């Protein structure tokens, strides 16, 4: 028996949409489940204790524009993450002349850090962090590259 054209077209459309969705990649970070800004490129997975807690980190690099010889603007990424990470605690820092925009979940088990370019309005990378157990508010506020123990 011959299938109607509509069913064949519908089946083909579903297969094509599924294939395109798998090529597009997951819009969320695999470690934290948090949304990933479009255009970021996964760089590497790092594990290093922070504040004496087990910490896993997925590092993403911002896309570099070779024509303009620049990175994207940090303010654009910051606005995007503020809109997506509703209910997260936000902290602004600067380490070694690099802006650090940090977001932490209420329970301190997840975080996102935007790292800027030194003396520039640009963004360099974004880190997705998982803490076990979660960071306390004091640890969130005291953590820095020179204070990994958060004391």
Secondary structure, 3 states (H helix, E strand, C coil): CCCCHHHHHHHHHHHHHHHHHHHHCCCECCCCCCECCCCCEEEEEEECCECCEEEEEEEEECCEECCCCEECEHHHHHHHHHHHCCCCEEEEEEECCEEEEEEECCCCCEEEEEEECCCCCEEEEEEEEEEECCCCHHHHHHCECCECCCC
